[in-house]
Amino acid sequence: MVNGRANIQLARQQMPNEQQAWKRLLKACESGPACAVEEARWHVEAFPRSVRAWLLFADVLAELALYSEAAAAIRRAGQLSSGKAAVRVWIQ
């Protein structure tokens, strides 16, 4: 796991834009929620207006049974959405 964290840190230093960061996040998701949650948390901190990142972060949190945090991430995505792109959220 230490090597994984070192790789994430190195990749973050080399990410010049959101699109590359998004691709990195999707790749982290392939490794499972434990890896993805750390990368998703970084992504929403680095790109706090990214609705898709907040939604993916919520999904990863829910996979880890962190439901209240997932609900907060979904609410944040809803706050960022507007007009036709508005996110409709149903929290069960």
C-alpha positions, 0 to 999 in steps of 0.5 A: 500500500505504501507504493500505491500512496507514493504512486498517487503522490507522484501522479498528483505532482504531474497532473497539469489539468482536470482531464488528466486528473479525472483519468487518474481517478477512474484508474484508481476506481479500478483498484477498488474503493479503498484506493479510489476514496483517497484519490477521489477525496484529493480530486474534489479538493483540487477541483471543488466545482467538479460535479462528476467528481463529487458524484463519483466520490459519493459512490466510492464512499457508499461502497465503503458504507460511509453513508452520511459522508456519501450523502453530503457529497451528493448534496454538494454535487446538487448544489453545484448543478444548475439548469438543465444539468441539475442533479436530481438526488434521492437519498434512501 
